[in-house]
Amino acid sequence: MPDLLLELRSEEIPARMQRKAAGDLKKLVTDGLVDAGLTYEAAREYWTPRRLTLDVRGLTARSRDVREERKGPSTKAPEQAVQGFLRSAGLSSVDEAEIRTDPKKGDFYVAIISKPGRAADEIIADLLPGVIRDFPWPKSMRWGAASGPRGVRYGEIEGRGGEALRWVRPLQSILCTFGPETEEPVVVDFEIDGIRAGNVTYGHRFHAPGPITVRRFDDYVARLEAAKVVLDAERRKEIILADARNLAFARGLELVEDDGLLEEVSGLVEWPVVLMGEFEEDFLSIPSEIVRLTIRANQKCFVCSFSSLQRGEVSAKRTEGAQSATPPLEEEGKLAPHFLLTANIEAKDGGKEIARGNGKVVRARLSDALHFWKTDQADLPDLGRLTASAEKFGLDLKKPLDQRMARLDHLGVTFHAKLGTQGERVERIARLAEELARILEKQGLHPTPDLRSDPSLAGEGKARTAPLSSPSEGEVARRAGGGGHSFPTLARRAAILAKADLQTEVVGEFPELQGQMGRTYAALQGEHPSVAAAIEEHYKPQGPSDRVPTDPVSIAVALADKLDTLVGFWAIDEKPTGSKDPYALRRAALGVIRILVENGVRLGLSKWAGKDLLSFFHDRLKVYLRDQGARHDLIDAVLASGASDRTPAGQAARAEASERSERSAVSANNDDLLLIVRRVEALSTFLDTEDGKNLLAGTKRAANILAAEEKKGTRIAAAVDPALFAEPAEKALYAAVNQAEKEAGEAIGKQDFSAAMRALSALRGPVDAFFEQVLVNAEEEAVRANRLALLARIREATGQVADFSRIGG
Amino acid sequence: MHLSRSRLRDRRRARALSDPFHPAVKGSRTGAVFDPPELSVTRNLPDHLHPSRSFQGLILTLHDYWAAYGCVILQPYDMEVGAGTFHPATTLRSLGPRPWKAAYVQPSRRPKDGRYGENPNRLQHYYQYQVILKPNPSDLQELYLGSLEAIGIDPLLHDIRFVEDDWESPTLGAWGLGWECWCDGMEVSQFTYFQQVCGIECAPVSGELTYGLERLAMYVQGVDRVYDLNFNGLEGADKITYGDVFLQAEQEYSRFNFEFADTELLFRHFADAEKECQALLEAGARPATSSPHRGEGGSRSEPGEGASPHRLVLPAYDQCIKASHAFNLLDARGVISVTERQNYILRVRNLAKACGEAFLQTEAGGMNMDKEVA
């Protein structure tokens, strides 16, 4: 069985696109071959920066002959219909069609269309130009004279206008051979925009630039290898990783592994040669994350750390007086002043010049980073002009981060044209964070005391845990906090400094470090640990899988930041639409939800969010709960119930509840997301019980009857009149409803939704008995109206928890 | 020079057209045979002007190489620009169907990169060597590598790499695909196939090479501090360094860029340049009815065959360059927020687009070009 070898050689393909492109090539070609009636045994794709290669084995040499019969019109059909049939079947006259006889319909025409099989190389030659022309590059380009306007000649080549071939970078040559193992393969002959397929490729750009004639995959790989091209990316990765580890090991160091970087680097070389370079230890005074990012992002080099495994060896070397790095023990795991680069050539001098050159660049990059790092900790010029801003925010202009915040405000840097400056935004967030801190404080959340400032607690430092929520610890916190360290004060301070690092040089250079740098600089200027943490964590969570902040100060600032964003963009009507969410508002809303729910924080959002924003929160909450495995219908049922809490008993319960807690238990508009979640949970548990299922059935039955009667216009009494009861079951149900409604209302007042469910479950027996023993549709109108009113009470009682009519099953 | 910020910002903010009166190079052919000058190119240059010894020798060597290839060697554009691309010889000449080959040095200003002369690698004013070949020849990568060999970089001793760098200039409404060219990990050039400039599809595509001259010179001279570059190649008392020429300027301009540039004035300059650009584009589009130099009574003609050419493209484009530079200065002063930034970029882009469209209505832009004579 013959094999197909295809190589598309181009100028350097971006590393990040190579793997997918090779996969696309395999799929498009093999799918096309199969569609054309060929089969193959195996196919594998390869790639380097300069080529995509496809190796297809065991291809059938010809596609099968195909015979197809097409049924035509009756022989008595009008001439027009017959002609149409002939045309569509590709026949030139009616003589070429057969006539068949059908016992019912009589004689009719049949066209026999037979397509002979085609040679595989013909099929390939037909298929490939289309595959290449329509290749799904994420970004493609035109080039050269062919990209000129149609009809304009540039030397030998004529412009092809919009039809010029597009490729990721200029396509230089196509190699395509086809043939069985035992015979000389043939070149599959096709041409695209002047590039004619052949059997020639070229080796490494510098080591072996000459042409290489190729027969099939086996000699292709071998010849490329001889021409300093490792075709298989996985092998290049193995080489880089093994060599990098060995080079590090030899120095008593450990490679800091980085899969993304390895993938990228393997796509930048055809002949990987790993070399080690050095930089001055002074640069290690920069936080290691900045060092790593600087070297990775700009230089695509790996960094090394002092190895813990090889301590023995290093110490041994130290005693021998070896000149390699001899890290003190406490530096284990810290970055070493070495980096590993991957060159693409075997240099004449063994790579000395290359390592030296790369070292120069790394040093230049690191001296930039060091410059940024130091500048950020130094005074800004012209502090005098920042005093007004400093006063506005209570900033201490002796501190670097305070200066940056003052400058952010002073420069009037716009946040959004319609939402004012960053300074105004920070003011709003600070106010809101302070307000939220007071609310959280009442729920028993208190920041961790700053152990540095309270010697009496210092000894407990190691046992410290993040949030303190039990009253006794809260006491400790308050005692430790004192005047300047009250929760609202800390929240305000953190909010004021939260955006200051946008004015730092390091964040200007590496925007991905925003927050993290603010925290680092805050710690350096002696801020309370919770304040420093909140500066970083107020951006969290960044998505469904990101960590949710738990420190109360972080919670307050994170909520304030997100709420301000959401409220602001809602106010200027910049809501997400469809797939467009340029300000990541969905993420912000999910962040609010996760912070509230996962920390068990209660917050009435309607204080800030209007009706529309609140329903956006509800939509996001549904998505969140669904992802957590909650039933969609239960969420809807709970959300629908909030507004239906209108019974006298329910109102009484609410009034009572209001006295107990500051906020009403079941808020009329479902603005407390935590409560919604708790209700969904309780409802879900309840509905799994026998009582729950039956009560659901009973309530639904009541609701259906009511709906039917309401539709007919039957009168339903405004209130139940016990005097009109005729049956004991009526009386029993009435008593049970009153009791259940009261108990459930009270339980809801205490946010004890399980108790509310238990209270409702007492209704199950009386409801069942009622439907068994009582005819709702009594003859006497007043009795009937009264019984319907009783049914309405069932609906209302259960409605305190959820709108049962929205629950499925 | 622009070491590490490249990914954060549109790197070559503008690219422009050169000597406006230079005719398109009509005789050139893409297929023309080119024998690159010998490896040690400096054929007519004395030893002290070898690129490994002198900064100006590096420039002369590149001139020699690209002149031998057939480029017109132009002089810098006499305006403040952020990059060689802003020179009209690139921005405008990359539009339209006429072939074009040019090379020139362009002083480039990046106000934000000023370091008061204290950083060994970073300058707010530096030189780019710019080559534009339209349409790009099919062996442009080899030509580029030949130029590196010409200045003494041996590709079997140094690790030369083409690393993805999709170029986009939001201010110019331009984008292209290409690479950063690395030499031992240092970005020494940018290599771009223009796809769109001034919002207009390039047909044909131009190849653009931009060499960072100081960086290349530091490399071939083996110098770690840009100010230590030998400028004239002489030694002893006759030696002039890069620092002798530019250190004071770097210090003064850093002060200006970061501390003293009057932002209110700059905002006004921006607005004025924008207004002037628009006015010139409008005026130049009107046929020459009352021009004192041309007596013909201009009847308004329809666009297309016989339409009157635009008469003020280049002066209008100068205003676009001015607006762009005012914006760069304001940006360096840190008074433009991220969102406002977008808006300013958009305003410059609108000017650039309008200039590009007007350029197509000129002789150099290919108006009335006979299709067979390209």
HADDOCK unambig.tbl for C-alpha pairs under 7 A between the chains (distance, minus, plus):
assign (segid A and resid 12 and name CA) (segid B and resid 162 and name CA) 6.41 0.50 0.50
assign (segid A and resid 14 and name CA) (segid B and resid 163 and name CA) 7.00 0.50 0.50
assign (segid A and resid 14 and name CA) (segid B and resid 164 and name CA) 5.01 0.50 0.50
assign (segid A and resid 141 and name CA) (segid B and resid 195 and name CA) 6.87 0.50 0.50
assign (segid A and resid 142 and name CA) (segid B and resid 205 and name CA) 6.84 0.50 0.50
assign (segid A and resid 143 and name CA) (segid B and resid 136 and name CA) 6.84 0.50 0.50
assign (segid A and resid 143 and name CA) (segid B and resid 193 and name CA) 6.87 0.50 0.50
assign (segid A and resid 143 and name CA) (segid B and resid 205 and name CA) 5.31 0.50 0.50
assign (segid A and resid 144 and name CA) (segid B and resid 135 and name CA) 5.17 0.50 0.50
assign (segid A and resid 144 and name CA) (segid B and resid 136 and name CA) 4.79 0.50 0.50
assign (segid A and resid 144 and name CA) (segid B and resid 137 and name CA) 5.93 0.50 0.50
assign (segid A and resid 144 and name CA) (segid B and resid 138 and name CA) 6.29 0.50 0.50
assign (segid A and resid 144 and name CA) (segid B and resid 204 and name CA) 6.66 0.50 0.50
assign (segid A and resid 144 and name CA) (segid B and resid 205 and name CA) 5.93 0.50 0.50
assign (segid A and resid 145 and name CA) (segid B and resid 135 and name CA) 5.35 0.50 0.50
assign (segid A and resid 145 and name CA) (segid B and resid 204 and name CA) 6.05 0.50 0.50
assign (segid A and resid 147 and name CA) (segid B and resid 203 and name CA) 5.55 0.50 0.50
assign (segid A and resid 147 and name CA) (segid B and resid 204 and name CA) 4.62 0.50 0.50
assign (segid A and resid 147 and name CA) (segid B and resid 205 and name CA) 5.99 0.50 0.50
assign (segid A and resid 148 and name CA) (segid B and resid 97 and name CA) 6.57 0.50 0.50
assign (segid A and resid 148 and name CA) (segid B and resid 203 and name CA) 4.39 0.50 0.50
assign (segid A and resid 148 and name CA) (segid B and resid 204 and name CA) 3.64 0.50 0.50
assign (segid A and resid 149 and name CA) (segid B and resid 97 and name CA) 6.84 0.50 0.50
assign (segid A and resid 149 and name CA) (segid B and resid 203 and name CA) 5.77 0.50 0.50
assign (segid A and resid 149 and name CA) (segid B and resid 204 and name CA) 6.68 0.50 0.50
assign (segid A and resid 151 and name CA) (segid B and resid 371 and name CA) 6.67 0.50 0.50
assign (segid A and resid 152 and name CA) (segid B and resid 371 and name CA) 5.01 0.50 0.50
assign (segid A and resid 152 and name CA) (segid B and resid 372 and name CA) 5.94 0.50 0.50
assign (segid A and resid 152 and name CA) (segid B and resid 374 and name CA) 6.43 0.50 0.50
assign (segid A and resid 153 and name CA) (segid B and resid 372 and name CA) 6.23 0.50 0.50
assign (segid A and resid 153 and name CA) (segid B and resid 374 and name CA) 6.17 0.50 0.50
assign (segid A and resid 154 and name CA) (segid B and resid 29 and name CA) 6.32 0.50 0.50
assign (segid A and resid 154 and name CA) (segid B and resid 30 and name CA) 6.39 0.50 0.50
assign (segid A and resid 154 and name CA) (segid B and resid 374 and name CA) 6.22 0.50 0.50
assign (segid A and resid 155 and name CA) (segid B and resid 29 and name CA) 5.10 0.50 0.50
assign (segid A and resid 155 and name CA) (segid B and resid 30 and name CA) 5.76 0.50 0.50
assign (segid A and resid 155 and name CA) (segid B and resid 31 and name CA) 5.72 0.50 0.50
assign (segid A and resid 156 and name CA) (segid B and resid 31 and name CA) 6.86 0.50 0.50
assign (segid A and resid 206 and name CA) (segid B and resid 155 and name CA) 6.60 0.50 0.50
assign (segid A and resid 206 and name CA) (segid B and resid 156 and name CA) 6.65 0.50 0.50
assign (segid A and resid 298 and name CA) (segid B and resid 4 and name CA) 6.70 0.50 0.50
assign (segid A and resid 299 and name CA) (segid B and resid 185 and name CA) 6.20 0.50 0.50
assign (segid A and resid 343 and name CA) (segid B and resid 159 and name CA) 6.10 0.50 0.50
assign (segid A and resid 344 and name CA) (segid B and resid 159 and name CA) 6.32 0.50 0.50
assign (segid A and resid 345 and name CA) (segid B and resid 156 and name CA) 6.86 0.50 0.50
assign (segid A and resid 345 and name CA) (segid B and resid 159 and name CA) 6.35 0.50 0.50
assign (segid A and resid 347 and name CA) (segid B and resid 156 and name CA) 5.45 0.50 0.50
assign (segid A and resid 347 and name CA) (segid B and resid 157 and name CA) 4.86 0.50 0.50
assign (segid A and resid 347 and name CA) (segid B and resid 158 and name CA) 6.96 0.50 0.50
assign (segid A and resid 348 and name CA) (segid B and resid 156 and name CA) 6.30 0.50 0.50
assign (segid A and resid 348 and name CA) (segid B and resid 157 and name CA) 5.52 0.50 0.50
assign (segid A and resid 349 and name CA) (segid B and resid 157 and name CA) 6.76 0.50 0.50
assign (segid A and resid 353 and name CA) (segid B and resid 158 and name CA) 6.80 0.50 0.50
assign (segid A and resid 354 and name CA) (segid B and resid 158 and name CA) 5.79 0.50 0.50
assign (segid A and resid 354 and name CA) (segid B and resid 159 and name CA) 6.32 0.50 0.50
assign (segid A and resid 354 and name CA) (segid B and resid 184 and name CA) 5.04 0.50 0.50
assign (segid A and resid 357 and name CA) (segid B and resid 184 and name CA) 5.26 0.50 0.50
assign (segid A and resid 357 and name CA) (segid B and resid 185 and name CA) 6.96 0.50 0.50
assign (segid A and resid 358 and name CA) (segid B and resid 184 and name CA) 5.29 0.50 0.50
assign (segid A and resid 358 and name CA) (segid B and resid 185 and name CA) 5.02 0.50 0.50
assign (segid A and resid 358 and name CA) (segid B and resid 186 and name CA) 6.88 0.50 0.50
assign (segid A and resid 361 and name CA) (segid B and resid 185 and name CA) 6.72 0.50 0.50
assign (segid A and resid 361 and name CA) (segid B and resid 186 and name CA) 6.01 0.50 0.50
assign (segid A and resid 364 and name CA) (segid B and resid 121 and name CA) 6.82 0.50 0.50
assign (segid A and resid 365 and name CA) (segid B and resid 4 and name CA) 6.90 0.50 0.50
assign (segid A and resid 411 and name CA) (segid B and resid 335 and name CA) 5.63 0.50 0.50
assign (segid A and resid 413 and name CA) (segid B and resid 335 and name CA) 6.20 0.50 0.50
assign (segid A and resid 413 and name CA) (segid B and resid 336 and name CA) 6.17 0.50 0.50
assign (segid A and resid 413 and name CA) (segid B and resid 337 and name CA) 4.81 0.50 0.50
assign (segid A and resid 414 and name CA) (segid B and resid 337 and name CA) 4.94 0.50 0.50
assign (segid A and resid 414 and name CA) (segid B and resid 339 and name CA) 6.75 0.50 0.50
assign (segid A and resid 414 and name CA) (segid B and resid 340 and name CA) 6.75 0.50 0.50
assign (segid A and resid 415 and name CA) (segid B and resid 337 and name CA) 6.83 0.50 0.50
assign (segid A and resid 415 and name CA) (segid B and resid 339 and name CA) 6.70 0.50 0.50
assign (segid A and resid 416 and name CA) (segid B and resid 339 and name CA) 5.98 0.50 0.50
assign (segid A and resid 509 and name CA) (segid B and resid 5 and name CA) 6.78 0.50 0.50
